[in-house]
Amino acid sequence: KELIDTAAEKRVVNQIERCAYRVDGVLDVHDLRTRTSGGKVFAEIHIMVDGDMTVRDGHAVAKAVEHCLFEEVPRLAKAIVHVDPTELEDQP
């Protein structure tokens, strides 16, 4: 039989976004993609951080987002957190 993946429910998508925005250092969230398969949720999310942040610090922010997601999103099986730096014109 063929399995068909579907996007996660809007409630789950909102939960993922809220979780990411609560992490210190996350300035914006975009390109969030989710899918469900076999009752599990798989997510890929891009977070924007200060472009002057070190790679180590950006990685720490991404790990904090990942930790939040696994703590708060039921059925989450995998999360990929991609870090994007702000550009000078993006900063307030």
PDB file of N, CA, C and O in Angstrom:
ATOM      1  N   LYS A   1       0.838  -1.189   0.000  1.00  0.00           N
ATOM      2  CA  LYS A   1       0.000   0.000   0.000  1.00  0.00           C
ATOM      3  C   LYS A   1       0.875   1.241   0.000  1.00  0.00           C
ATOM      4  O   LYS A   1       1.989   1.243   0.523  1.00  0.00           O
ATOM      5  N   GLU A   2       0.348   2.279  -0.591  1.00  0.00           N
ATOM      6  CA  GLU A   2       1.079   3.536  -0.637  1.00  0.00           C
ATOM      7  C   GLU A   2       0.724   4.391   0.567  1.00  0.00           C
ATOM      8  O   GLU A   2      -0.446   4.539   0.919  1.00  0.00           O
ATOM      9  N   LEU A   3       1.755   4.954   1.195  1.00  0.00           N
ATOM     10  CA  LEU A   3       1.546   5.882   2.307  1.00  0.00           C
ATOM     11  C   LEU A   3       1.603   7.303   1.793  1.00  0.00           C
ATOM     12  O   LEU A   3       2.422   7.629   0.933  1.00  0.00           O
ATOM     13  N   ILE A   4       0.748   8.135   2.309  1.00  0.00           N
ATOM     14  CA  ILE A   4       0.742   9.530   1.892  1.00  0.00           C
ATOM     15  C   ILE A   4       1.023  10.391   3.114  1.00  0.00           C
ATOM     16  O   ILE A   4       0.308  10.328   4.114  1.00  0.00           O
ATOM     17  N   ASP A   5       2.087  11.206   3.017  1.00  0.00           N
ATOM     18  CA  ASP A   5       2.392  12.157   4.083  1.00  0.00           C
ATOM     19  C   ASP A   5       1.492  13.375   3.917  1.00  0.00           C
ATOM     20  O   ASP A   5       1.135  13.749   2.800  1.00  0.00           O
ATOM     21  N   THR A   6       1.137  13.980   5.025  1.00  0.00           N
ATOM     22  CA  THR A   6       0.341  15.203   4.994  1.00  0.00           C
ATOM     23  C   THR A   6       0.998  16.235   5.903  1.00  0.00           C
ATOM     24  O   THR A   6       1.801  15.887   6.768  1.00  0.00           O
ATOM     25  N   ALA A   7       0.661  17.483   5.708  1.00  0.00           N
ATOM     26  CA  ALA A   7       1.163  18.541   6.585  1.00  0.00           C
ATOM     27  C   ALA A   7       0.560  18.370   7.974  1.00  0.00           C
ATOM     28  O   ALA A   7      -0.542  17.845   8.126  1.00  0.00           O
ATOM     29  N   ALA A   8       1.291  18.816   8.972  1.00  0.00           N
ATOM     30  CA  ALA A   8       0.783  18.768  10.342  1.00  0.00           C
ATOM     31  C   ALA A   8      -0.387  19.732  10.483  1.00  0.00           C
ATOM     32  O   ALA A   8      -0.532  20.671   9.702  1.00  0.00           O
ATOM     33  N   GLU A   9      -1.216  19.486  11.489  1.00  0.00           N
ATOM     34  CA  GLU A   9      -2.364  20.339  11.745  1.00  0.00           C
ATOM     35  C   GLU A   9      -1.901  21.759  12.064  1.00  0.00           C
ATOM     36  O   GLU A   9      -0.795  21.955  12.568  1.00  0.00           O
ATOM     37  N   LYS A  10      -2.739  22.740  11.772  1.00  0.00           N
ATOM     38  CA  LYS A  10      -2.416  24.151  12.021  1.00  0.00           C
ATOM     39  C   LYS A  10      -2.047  24.382  13.483  1.00  0.00           C
ATOM     40  O   LYS A  10      -1.167  25.190  13.781  1.00  0.00           O
ATOM     41  N   ARG A  11      -2.702  23.689  14.380  1.00  0.00           N
ATOM     42  CA  ARG A  11      -2.425  23.804  15.815  1.00  0.00           C
ATOM     43  C   ARG A  11      -0.969  23.431  16.100  1.00  0.00           C
ATOM     44  O   ARG A  11      -0.307  24.101  16.892  1.00  0.00           O
ATOM     45  N   VAL A  12      -0.472  22.386  15.473  1.00  0.00           N
ATOM     46  CA  VAL A  12       0.908  21.934  15.659  1.00  0.00           C
ATOM     47  C   VAL A  12       1.880  22.943  15.043  1.00  0.00           C
ATOM     48  O   VAL A  12       2.908  23.263  15.639  1.00  0.00           O
ATOM     49  N   VAL A  13       1.552  23.439  13.858  1.00  0.00           N
ATOM     50  CA  VAL A  13       2.393  24.446  13.192  1.00  0.00           C
ATOM     51  C   VAL A  13       2.508  25.687  14.071  1.00  0.00           C
ATOM     52  O   VAL A  13       3.602  26.224  14.241  1.00  0.00           O
ATOM     53  N   ASN A  14       1.399  26.144  14.625  1.00  0.00           N
ATOM     54  CA  ASN A  14       1.408  27.310  15.513  1.00  0.00           C
ATOM     55  C   ASN A  14       2.236  27.042  16.764  1.00  0.00           C
ATOM     56  O   ASN A  14       2.955  27.921  17.239  1.00  0.00           O
ATOM     57  N   GLN A  15       2.133  25.841  17.290  1.00  0.00           N
ATOM     58  CA  GLN A  15       2.889  25.460  18.479  1.00  0.00           C
ATOM     59  C   GLN A  15       4.397  25.500  18.191  1.00  0.00           C
ATOM     60  O   GLN A  15       5.177  25.955  19.028  1.00  0.00           O
ATOM     61  N   ILE A  16       4.798  25.033  17.028  1.00  0.00           N
ATOM     62  CA  ILE A  16       6.208  25.047  16.633  1.00  0.00           C
ATOM     63  C   ILE A  16       6.698  26.490  16.520  1.00  0.00           C
ATOM     64  O   ILE A  16       7.769  26.821  17.029  1.00  0.00           O
ATOM     65  N   GLU A  17       5.927  27.343  15.860  1.00  0.00           N
ATOM     66  CA  GLU A  17       6.313  28.749  15.713  1.00  0.00           C
ATOM     67  C   GLU A  17       6.437  29.437  17.066  1.00  0.00           C
ATOM     68  O   GLU A  17       7.422  30.130  17.321  1.00  0.00           O
ATOM     69  N   ARG A  18       5.450  29.254  17.931  1.00  0.00           N
ATOM     70  CA  ARG A  18       5.479  29.889  19.254  1.00  0.00           C
ATOM     71  C   ARG A  18       6.699  29.435  20.047  1.00  0.00           C
ATOM     72  O   ARG A  18       7.350  30.245  20.707  1.00  0.00           O
ATOM     73  N   CYS A  19       7.002  28.173  19.985  1.00  0.00           N
ATOM     74  CA  CYS A  19       8.147  27.621  20.700  1.00  0.00           C
ATOM     75  C   CYS A  19       9.436  28.288  20.215  1.00  0.00           C
ATOM     76  O   CYS A  19      10.255  28.717  21.027  1.00  0.00           O
ATOM     77  N   ALA A  20       9.617  28.376  18.906  1.00  0.00           N
ATOM     78  CA  ALA A  20      10.836  28.964  18.349  1.00  0.00           C
ATOM     79  C   ALA A  20      10.966  30.437  18.735  1.00  0.00           C
ATOM     80  O   ALA A  20      12.051  30.884  19.107  1.00  0.00           O
ATOM     81  N   TYR A  21       9.881  31.186  18.652  1.00  0.00           N
ATOM     82  CA  TYR A  21       9.930  32.609  18.979  1.00  0.00           C
ATOM     83  C   TYR A  21      10.257  32.866  20.450  1.00  0.00           C
ATOM     84  O   TYR A  21      10.769  33.934  20.783  1.00  0.00           O
ATOM     85  N   ARG A  22       9.975  31.919  21.327  1.00  0.00           N
ATOM     86  CA  ARG A  22      10.262  32.090  22.759  1.00  0.00           C
ATOM     87  C   ARG A  22      11.751  31.948  23.081  1.00  0.00           C
ATOM     88  O   ARG A  22      12.181  32.344  24.164  1.00  0.00           O
ATOM     89  N   VAL A  23      12.533  31.399  22.178  1.00  0.00           N
ATOM     90  CA  VAL A  23      13.953  31.179  22.445  1.00  0.00           C
ATOM     91  C   VAL A  23      14.722  32.488  22.261  1.00  0.00           C
ATOM     92  O   VAL A  23      14.597  33.156  21.235  1.00  0.00           O
ATOM     93  N   ASP A  24      15.515  32.840  23.265  1.00  0.00           N
ATOM     94  CA  ASP A  24      16.341  34.047  23.186  1.00  0.00           C
ATOM     95  C   ASP A  24      17.273  33.951  21.988  1.00  0.00           C
ATOM     96  O   ASP A  24      17.921  32.927  21.771  1.00  0.00           O
ATOM     97  N   GLY A  25      17.333  35.025  21.216  1.00  0.00           N
ATOM     98  CA  GLY A  25      18.209  35.069  20.051  1.00  0.00           C
ATOM     99  C   GLY A  25      17.482  34.854  18.744  1.00  0.00           C
ATOM    100  O   GLY A  25      18.020  35.182  17.687  1.00  0.00           O
ATOM    101  N   VAL A  26      16.268  34.309  18.782  1.00  0.00           N
ATOM    102  CA  VAL A  26      15.493  34.109  17.557  1.00  0.00           C
ATOM    103  C   VAL A  26      14.788  35.423  17.226  1.00  0.00           C
ATOM    104  O   VAL A  26      13.953  35.905  17.992  1.00  0.00           O
ATOM    105  N   LEU A  27      15.136  35.988  16.080  1.00  0.00           N
ATOM    106  CA  LEU A  27      14.550  37.259  15.666  1.00  0.00           C
ATOM    107  C   LEU A  27      13.351  37.070  14.750  1.00  0.00           C
ATOM    108  O   LEU A  27      12.446  37.904  14.715  1.00  0.00           O
ATOM    109  N   ASP A  28      13.353  35.971  14.012  1.00  0.00           N
ATOM    110  CA  ASP A  28      12.248  35.688  13.093  1.00  0.00           C
ATOM    111  C   ASP A  28      12.238  34.199  12.788  1.00  0.00           C
ATOM    112  O   ASP A  28      13.232  33.498  12.981  1.00  0.00           O
ATOM    113  N   VAL A  29      11.102  33.737  12.311  1.00  0.00           N
ATOM    114  CA  VAL A  29      10.917  32.346  11.908  1.00  0.00           C
ATOM    115  C   VAL A  29      10.302  32.351  10.522  1.00  0.00           C
ATOM    116  O   VAL A  29       9.366  33.105  10.258  1.00  0.00           O
ATOM    117  N   HIS A  30      10.820  31.520   9.639  1.00  0.00           N
ATOM    118  CA  HIS A  30      10.249  31.446   8.292  1.00  0.00           C
ATOM    119  C   HIS A  30      10.515  30.058   7.704  1.00  0.00           C
ATOM    120  O   HIS A  30      11.205  29.234   8.304  1.00  0.00           O
ATOM    121  N   ASP A  31       9.963  29.825   6.538  1.00  0.00           N
ATOM    122  CA  ASP A  31      10.137  28.556   5.814  1.00  0.00           C
ATOM    123  C   ASP A  31       9.913  27.334   6.708  1.00  0.00           C
ATOM    124  O   ASP A  31      10.715  26.401   6.712  1.00  0.00           O
ATOM    125  N   LEU A  32       8.829  27.353   7.452  1.00  0.00           N
ATOM    126  CA  LEU A  32       8.479  26.218   8.303  1.00  0.00           C
ATOM    127  C   LEU A  32       7.737  25.182   7.461  1.00  0.00           C
ATOM    128  O   LEU A  32       6.712  25.475   6.846  1.00  0.00           O
ATOM    129  N   ARG A  33       8.270  23.987   7.447  1.00  0.00           N
ATOM    130  CA  ARG A  33       7.629  22.883   6.722  1.00  0.00           C
ATOM    131  C   ARG A  33       7.400  21.738   7.703  1.00  0.00           C
ATOM    132  O   ARG A  33       8.279  21.398   8.494  1.00  0.00           O
ATOM    133  N   THR A  34       6.226  21.159   7.640  1.00  0.00           N
ATOM    134  CA  THR A  34       5.924  20.012   8.497  1.00  0.00           C
ATOM    135  C   THR A  34       5.296  18.912   7.659  1.00  0.00           C
ATOM    136  O   THR A  34       4.729  19.153   6.593  1.00  0.00           O
ATOM    137  N   ARG A  35       5.416  17.709   8.173  1.00  0.00           N
ATOM    138  CA  ARG A  35       4.700  16.587   7.577  1.00  0.00           C
ATOM    139  C   ARG A  35       4.450  15.570   8.673  1.00  0.00           C
ATOM    140  O   ARG A  35       5.182  15.500   9.660  1.00  0.00           O
ATOM    141  N   THR A  36       3.418  14.797   8.483  1.00  0.00           N
ATOM    142  CA  THR A  36       3.137  13.707   9.405  1.00  0.00           C
ATOM    143  C   THR A  36       3.239  12.407   8.632  1.00  0.00           C
ATOM    144  O   THR A  36       2.855  12.316   7.465  1.00  0.00           O
ATOM    145  N   SER A  37       3.758  11.422   9.305  1.00  0.00           N
ATOM    146  CA  SER A  37       3.893  10.098   8.702  1.00  0.00           C
ATOM    147  C   SER A  37       3.863   9.077   9.824  1.00  0.00           C
ATOM    148  O   SER A  37       4.641   9.156  10.774  1.00  0.00           O
ATOM    149  N   GLY A  38       2.967   8.128   9.705  1.00  0.00           N
ATOM    150  CA  GLY A  38       2.869   7.100  10.728  1.00  0.00           C
ATOM    151  C   GLY A  38       2.553   7.644  12.104  1.00  0.00           C
ATOM    152  O   GLY A  38       2.979   7.077  13.110  1.00  0.00           O
ATOM    153  N   GLY A  39       1.813   8.736  12.161  1.00  0.00           N
ATOM    154  CA  GLY A  39       1.439   9.324  13.439  1.00  0.00           C
ATOM    155  C   GLY A  39       2.515  10.213  14.044  1.00  0.00           C
ATOM    156  O   GLY A  39       2.305  10.771  15.121  1.00  0.00           O
ATOM    157  N   LYS A  40       3.645  10.361  13.395  1.00  0.00           N
ATOM    158  CA  LYS A  40       4.746  11.195  13.886  1.00  0.00           C
ATOM    159  C   LYS A  40       4.815  12.492  13.094  1.00  0.00           C
ATOM    160  O   LYS A  40       4.375  12.553  11.946  1.00  0.00           O
ATOM    161  N   VAL A  41       5.372  13.534  13.718  1.00  0.00           N
ATOM    162  CA  VAL A  41       5.524  14.839  13.082  1.00  0.00           C
ATOM    163  C   VAL A  41       7.004  15.061  12.768  1.00  0.00           C
ATOM    164  O   VAL A  41       7.871  14.805  13.603  1.00  0.00           O
ATOM    165  N   PHE A  42       7.278  15.536  11.562  1.00  0.00           N
ATOM    166  CA  PHE A  42       8.618  15.879  11.115  1.00  0.00           C
ATOM    167  C   PHE A  42       8.587  17.359  10.742  1.00  0.00           C
ATOM    168  O   PHE A  42       7.670  17.808  10.054  1.00  0.00           O
ATOM    169  N   ALA A  43       9.592  18.122  11.198  1.00  0.00           N
ATOM    170  CA  ALA A  43       9.573  19.562  10.964  1.00  0.00           C
ATOM    171  C   ALA A  43      10.932  20.061  10.490  1.00  0.00           C
ATOM    172  O   ALA A  43      11.982  19.556  10.889  1.00  0.00           O
ATOM    173  N   GLU A  44      10.875  21.065   9.630  1.00  0.00           N
ATOM    174  CA  GLU A  44      12.055  21.815   9.221  1.00  0.00           C
ATOM    175  C   GLU A  44      11.692  23.281   9.383  1.00  0.00           C
ATOM    176  O   GLU A  44      10.651  23.733   8.907  1.00  0.00           O
ATOM    177  N   ILE A  45      12.569  24.022  10.066  1.00  0.00           N
ATOM    178  CA  ILE A  45      12.283  25.418  10.359  1.00  0.00           C
ATOM    179  C   ILE A  45      13.551  26.241  10.166  1.00  0.00           C
ATOM    180  O   ILE A  45      14.650  25.795  10.495  1.00  0.00           O
ATOM    181  N   HIS A  46      13.385  27.437   9.633  1.00  0.00           N
ATOM    182  CA  HIS A  46      14.487  28.384   9.504  1.00  0.00           C
ATOM    183  C   HIS A  46      14.287  29.462  10.560  1.00  0.00           C
ATOM    184  O   HIS A  46      13.200  30.023  10.698  1.00  0.00           O
ATOM    185  N   ILE A  47      15.349  29.740  11.300  1.00  0.00           N
ATOM    186  CA  ILE A  47      15.300  30.824  12.279  1.00  0.00           C
ATOM    187  C   ILE A  47      16.298  31.898  11.862  1.00  0.00           C
ATOM    188  O   ILE A  47      17.349  31.598  11.297  1.00  0.00           O
ATOM    189  N   MET A  48      15.959  33.139  12.144  1.00  0.00           N
ATOM    190  CA  MET A  48      16.863  34.241  11.850  1.00  0.00           C
ATOM    191  C   MET A  48      17.474  34.713  13.156  1.00  0.00           C
ATOM    192  O   MET A  48      16.772  34.935  14.142  1.00  0.00           O
ATOM    193  N   VAL A  49      18.811  34.867  13.149  1.00  0.00           N
ATOM    194  CA  VAL A  49      19.534  35.349  14.317  1.00  0.00           C
ATOM    195  C   VAL A  49      20.390  36.551  13.902  1.00  0.00           C
ATOM    196  O   VAL A  49      20.561  36.818  12.712  1.00  0.00           O
ATOM    197  N   ASP A  50      20.916  37.255  14.874  1.00  0.00           N
ATOM    198  CA  ASP A  50      21.791  38.401  14.619  1.00  0.00           C
ATOM    199  C   ASP A  50      22.958  37.965  13.736  1.00  0.00           C
ATOM    200  O   ASP A  50      23.667  37.014  14.065  1.00  0.00           O
ATOM    201  N   GLY A  51      23.153  38.648  12.633  1.00  0.00           N
ATOM    202  CA  GLY A  51      24.202  38.299  11.687  1.00  0.00           C
ATOM    203  C   GLY A  51      25.608  38.450  12.238  1.00  0.00           C
ATOM    204  O   GLY A  51      26.555  37.906  11.670  1.00  0.00           O
ATOM    205  N   ASP A  52      25.759  39.176  13.329  1.00  0.00           N
ATOM    206  CA  ASP A  52      27.071  39.339  13.949  1.00  0.00           C
ATOM    207  C   ASP A  52      27.337  38.291  15.026  1.00  0.00           C
ATOM    208  O   ASP A  52      28.401  38.295  15.646  1.00  0.00           O
ATOM    209  N   MET A  53      26.396  37.410  15.249  1.00  0.00           N
ATOM    210  CA  MET A  53      26.539  36.348  16.235  1.00  0.00           C
ATOM    211  C   MET A  53      27.597  35.353  15.749  1.00  0.00           C
ATOM    212  O   MET A  53      27.732  35.121  14.548  1.00  0.00           O
ATOM    213  N   THR A  54      28.338  34.774  16.680  1.00  0.00           N
ATOM    214  CA  THR A  54      29.314  33.758  16.291  1.00  0.00           C
ATOM    215  C   THR A  54      28.598  32.493  15.833  1.00  0.00           C
ATOM    216  O   THR A  54      27.427  32.281  16.150  1.00  0.00           O
ATOM    217  N   VAL A  55      29.296  31.675  15.103  1.00  0.00           N
ATOM    218  CA  VAL A  55      28.736  30.388  14.669  1.00  0.00           C
ATOM    219  C   VAL A  55      28.359  29.554  15.891  1.00  0.00           C
ATOM    220  O   VAL A  55      27.302  28.924  15.916  1.00  0.00           O
ATOM    221  N   ARG A  56      29.217  29.553  16.891  1.00  0.00           N
ATOM    222  CA  ARG A  56      28.947  28.789  18.116  1.00  0.00           C
ATOM    223  C   ARG A  56      27.657  29.267  18.778  1.00  0.00           C
ATOM    224  O   ARG A  56      26.835  28.453  19.201  1.00  0.00           O
ATOM    225  N   ASP A  57      27.478  30.588  18.869  1.00  0.00           N
ATOM    226  CA  ASP A  57      26.269  31.125  19.494  1.00  0.00           C
ATOM    227  C   ASP A  57      25.022  30.837  18.661  1.00  0.00           C
ATOM    228  O   ASP A  57      23.968  30.520  19.211  1.00  0.00           O
ATOM    229  N   GLY A  58      25.138  30.947  17.340  1.00  0.00           N
ATOM    230  CA  GLY A  58      24.012  30.620  16.462  1.00  0.00           C
ATOM    231  C   GLY A  58      23.612  29.158  16.590  1.00  0.00           C
ATOM    232  O   GLY A  58      22.430  28.817  16.588  1.00  0.00           O
ATOM    233  N   HIS A  59      24.621  28.305  16.702  1.00  0.00           N
ATOM    234  CA  HIS A  59      24.354  26.873  16.887  1.00  0.00           C
ATOM    235  C   HIS A  59      23.638  26.633  18.217  1.00  0.00           C
ATOM    236  O   HIS A  59      22.724  25.812  18.297  1.00  0.00           O
ATOM    237  N   ALA A  60      24.056  27.348  19.252  1.00  0.00           N
ATOM    238  CA  ALA A  60      23.414  27.202  20.560  1.00  0.00           C
ATOM    239  C   ALA A  60      21.951  27.628  20.511  1.00  0.00           C
ATOM    240  O   ALA A  60      21.101  26.996  21.137  1.00  0.00           O
ATOM    241  N   VAL A  61      21.656  28.686  19.779  1.00  0.00           N
ATOM    242  CA  VAL A  61      20.264  29.125  19.627  1.00  0.00           C
ATOM    243  C   VAL A  61      19.460  28.034  18.907  1.00  0.00           C
ATOM    244  O   VAL A  61      18.345  27.709  19.316  1.00  0.00           O
ATOM    245  N   ALA A  62      20.024  27.476  17.847  1.00  0.00           N
ATOM    246  CA  ALA A  62      19.336  26.415  17.109  1.00  0.00           C
ATOM    247  C   ALA A  62      19.085  25.203  17.999  1.00  0.00           C
ATOM    248  O   ALA A  62      18.008  24.610  17.939  1.00  0.00           O
ATOM    249  N   LYS A  63      20.057  24.828  18.820  1.00  0.00           N
ATOM    250  CA  LYS A  63      19.889  23.690  19.733  1.00  0.00           C
ATOM    251  C   LYS A  63      18.818  23.990  20.770  1.00  0.00           C
ATOM    252  O   LYS A  63      18.068  23.094  21.160  1.00  0.00           O
ATOM    253  N   ALA A  64      18.735  25.238  21.221  1.00  0.00           N
ATOM    254  CA  ALA A  64      17.695  25.620  22.182  1.00  0.00           C
ATOM    255  C   ALA A  64      16.309  25.507  21.546  1.00  0.00           C
ATOM    256  O   ALA A  64      15.361  25.062  22.193  1.00  0.00           O
ATOM    257  N   VAL A  65      16.195  25.908  20.286  1.00  0.00           N
ATOM    258  CA  VAL A  65      14.922  25.757  19.570  1.00  0.00           C
ATOM    259  C   VAL A  65      14.580  24.279  19.461  1.00  0.00           C
ATOM    260  O   VAL A  65      13.451  23.874  19.739  1.00  0.00           O
ATOM    261  N   GLU A  66      15.551  23.480  19.058  1.00  0.00           N
ATOM    262  CA  GLU A  66      15.328  22.033  18.921  1.00  0.00           C
ATOM    263  C   GLU A  66      14.873  21.434  20.252  1.00  0.00           C
ATOM    264  O   GLU A  66      13.931  20.642  20.287  1.00  0.00           O
ATOM    265  N   HIS A  67      15.533  21.807  21.338  1.00  0.00           N
ATOM    266  CA  HIS A  67      15.159  21.299  22.656  1.00  0.00           C
ATOM    267  C   HIS A  67      13.716  21.685  23.003  1.00  0.00           C
ATOM    268  O   HIS A  67      12.941  20.854  23.477  1.00  0.00           O
ATOM    269  N   CYS A  68      13.372  22.931  22.766  1.00  0.00           N
ATOM    270  CA  CYS A  68      12.008  23.391  23.031  1.00  0.00           C
ATOM    271  C   CYS A  68      10.996  22.576  22.237  1.00  0.00           C
ATOM    272  O   CYS A  68       9.969  22.156  22.770  1.00  0.00           O
ATOM    273  N   LEU A  69      11.290  22.358  20.966  1.00  0.00           N
ATOM    274  CA  LEU A  69      10.366  21.618  20.105  1.00  0.00           C
ATOM    275  C   LEU A  69      10.139  20.200  20.622  1.00  0.00           C
ATOM    276  O   LEU A  69       9.000  19.736  20.683  1.00  0.00           O
ATOM    277  N   PHE A  70      11.218  19.512  20.992  1.00  0.00           N
ATOM    278  CA  PHE A  70      11.064  18.136  21.465  1.00  0.00           C
ATOM    279  C   PHE A  70      10.387  18.065  22.824  1.00  0.00           C
ATOM    280  O   PHE A  70       9.750  17.063  23.150  1.00  0.00           O
ATOM    281  N   GLU A  71      10.520  19.117  23.617  1.00  0.00           N
ATOM    282  CA  GLU A  71       9.859  19.154  24.922  1.00  0.00           C
ATOM    283  C   GLU A  71       8.366  19.440  24.800  1.00  0.00           C
ATOM    284  O   GLU A  71       7.572  18.920  25.584  1.00  0.00           O
ATOM    285  N   GLU A  72       7.975  20.262  23.824  1.00  0.00           N
ATOM    286  CA  GLU A  72       6.617  20.791  23.802  1.00  0.00           C
ATOM    287  C   GLU A  72       5.718  20.317  22.667  1.00  0.00           C
ATOM    288  O   GLU A  72       4.508  20.540  22.710  1.00  0.00           O
ATOM    289  N   VAL A  73       6.283  19.670  21.657  1.00  0.00           N
ATOM    290  CA  VAL A  73       5.462  19.241  20.529  1.00  0.00           C
ATOM    291  C   VAL A  73       5.283  17.721  20.584  1.00  0.00           C
ATOM    292  O   VAL A  73       6.211  16.972  20.279  1.00  0.00           O
ATOM    293  N   PRO A  74       4.100  17.275  20.970  1.00  0.00           N
ATOM    294  CA  PRO A  74       3.859  15.839  21.033  1.00  0.00           C
ATOM    295  C   PRO A  74       4.033  15.189  19.656  1.00  0.00           C
ATOM    296  O   PRO A  74       3.729  15.802  18.632  1.00  0.00           O
ATOM    297  N   ARG A  75       4.502  13.999  19.640  1.00  0.00           N
ATOM    298  CA  ARG A  75       4.668  13.178  18.433  1.00  0.00           C
ATOM    299  C   ARG A  75       5.778  13.674  17.515  1.00  0.00           C
ATOM    300  O   ARG A  75       5.911  13.167  16.401  1.00  0.00           O
ATOM    301  N   LEU A  76       6.599  14.670  17.954  1.00  0.00           N
ATOM    302  CA  LEU A  76       7.683  15.151  17.108  1.00  0.00           C
ATOM    303  C   LEU A  76       8.768  14.080  17.035  1.00  0.00           C
ATOM    304  O   LEU A  76       9.315  13.660  18.055  1.00  0.00           O
ATOM    305  N   ALA A  77       9.065  13.648  15.822  1.00  0.00           N
ATOM    306  CA  ALA A  77      10.071  12.605  15.617  1.00  0.00           C
ATOM    307  C   ALA A  77      11.399  13.186  15.159  1.00  0.00           C
ATOM    308  O   ALA A  77      12.457  12.654  15.497  1.00  0.00           O
ATOM    309  N   LYS A  78      11.358  14.267  14.398  1.00  0.00           N
ATOM    310  CA  LYS A  78      12.581  14.866  13.865  1.00  0.00           C
ATOM    311  C   LYS A  78      12.352  16.350  13.649  1.00  0.00           C
ATOM    312  O   LYS A  78      11.285  16.777  13.208  1.00  0.00           O
ATOM    313  N   ALA A  79      13.394  17.139  13.976  1.00  0.00           N
ATOM    314  CA  ALA A  79      13.345  18.575  13.746  1.00  0.00           C
ATOM    315  C   ALA A  79      14.680  19.019  13.162  1.00  0.00           C
ATOM    316  O   ALA A  79      15.742  18.720  13.708  1.00  0.00           O
ATOM    317  N   ILE A  80      14.613  19.722  12.066  1.00  0.00           N
ATOM    318  CA  ILE A  80      15.798  20.324  11.465  1.00  0.00           C
ATOM    319  C   ILE A  80      15.647  21.827  11.634  1.00  0.00           C
ATOM    320  O   ILE A  80      14.669  22.420  11.178  1.00  0.00           O
ATOM    321  N   VAL A  81      16.629  22.437  12.295  1.00  0.00           N
ATOM    322  CA  VAL A  81      16.603  23.885  12.536  1.00  0.00           C
ATOM    323  C   VAL A  81      17.750  24.499  11.738  1.00  0.00           C
ATOM    324  O   VAL A  81      18.921  24.219  11.995  1.00  0.00           O
ATOM    325  N   HIS A  82      17.399  25.332  10.779  1.00  0.00           N
ATOM    326  CA  HIS A  82      18.378  26.005   9.929  1.00  0.00           C
ATOM    327  C   HIS A  82      18.528  27.440  10.401  1.00  0.00           C
ATOM    328  O   HIS A  82      17.537  28.129  10.641  1.00  0.00           O
ATOM    329  N   VAL A  83      19.773  27.890  10.533  1.00  0.00           N
ATOM    330  CA  VAL A  83      20.045  29.242  11.023  1.00  0.00           C
ATOM    331  C   VAL A  83      20.378  30.168   9.865  1.00  0.00           C
ATOM    332  O   VAL A  83      21.265  29.880   9.062  1.00  0.00           O
ATOM    333  N   ASP A  84      19.660  31.282   9.786  1.00  0.00           N
ATOM    334  CA  ASP A  84      19.921  32.333   8.814  1.00  0.00           C
ATOM    335  C   ASP A  84      20.331  33.585   9.558  1.00  0.00           C
ATOM    336  O   ASP A  84      19.701  33.938  10.554  1.00  0.00           O
ATOM    337  N   PRO A  85      21.392  34.280   9.093  1.00  0.00           N
ATOM    338  CA  PRO A  85      21.783  35.532   9.736  1.00  0.00           C
ATOM    339  C   PRO A  85      20.995  36.712   9.196  1.00  0.00           C
ATOM    340  O   PRO A  85      20.582  36.718   8.037  1.00  0.00           O
ATOM    341  N   THR A  86      20.792  37.708  10.042  1.00  0.00           N
ATOM    342  CA  THR A  86      20.192  38.944   9.535  1.00  0.00           C
ATOM    343  C   THR A  86      21.246  39.672   8.724  1.00  0.00           C
ATOM    344  O   THR A  86      22.446  39.506   8.942  1.00  0.00           O
ATOM    345  N   GLU A  87      20.788  40.466   7.804  1.00  0.00           N
ATOM    346  CA  GLU A  87      21.670  41.368   7.069  1.00  0.00           C
ATOM    347  C   GLU A  87      21.541  42.728   7.725  1.00  0.00           C
ATOM    348  O   GLU A  87      20.599  42.948   8.486  1.00  0.00           O
ATOM    349  N   LEU A  88      22.437  43.631   7.463  1.00  0.00           N
ATOM    350  CA  LEU A  88      22.377  44.942   8.088  1.00  0.00           C
ATOM    351  C   LEU A  88      21.034  45.629   7.854  1.00  0.00           C
ATOM    352  O   LEU A  88      20.491  46.260   8.760  1.00  0.00           O
ATOM    353  N   GLU A  89      20.496  45.507   6.635  1.00  0.00           N
ATOM    354  CA  GLU A  89      19.218  46.163   6.345  1.00  0.00           C
ATOM    355  C   GLU A  89      18.029  45.474   7.024  1.00  0.00           C
ATOM    356  O   GLU A  89      16.952  46.063   7.119  1.00  0.00           O
ATOM    357  N   ASP A  90      18.211  44.218   7.504  1.00  0.00           N
ATOM    358  CA  ASP A  90      17.143  43.485   8.198  1.00  0.00           C
ATOM    359  C   ASP A  90      17.050  43.874   9.662  1.00  0.00           C
ATOM    360  O   ASP A  90      16.014  43.661  10.292  1.00  0.00           O
ATOM    361  N   GLN A  91      18.113  44.440  10.214  1.00  0.00           N
ATOM    362  CA  GLN A  91      18.158  44.719  11.640  1.00  0.00           C
ATOM    363  C   GLN A  91      17.412  46.015  11.948  1.00  0.00           C
ATOM    364  O   GLN A  91      17.454  46.969  11.171  1.00  0.00           O
ATOM    365  N   PRO A  92      16.724  46.036  13.102  1.00  0.00           N
ATOM    366  CA  PRO A  92      15.970  47.243  13.480  1.00  0.00           C
ATOM    367  C   PRO A  92      16.876  48.426  13.753  1.00  0.00           C
ATOM    368  O   PRO A  92      16.394  49.510  14.080  1.00  0.00           O
TER     369      PRO A  92
END
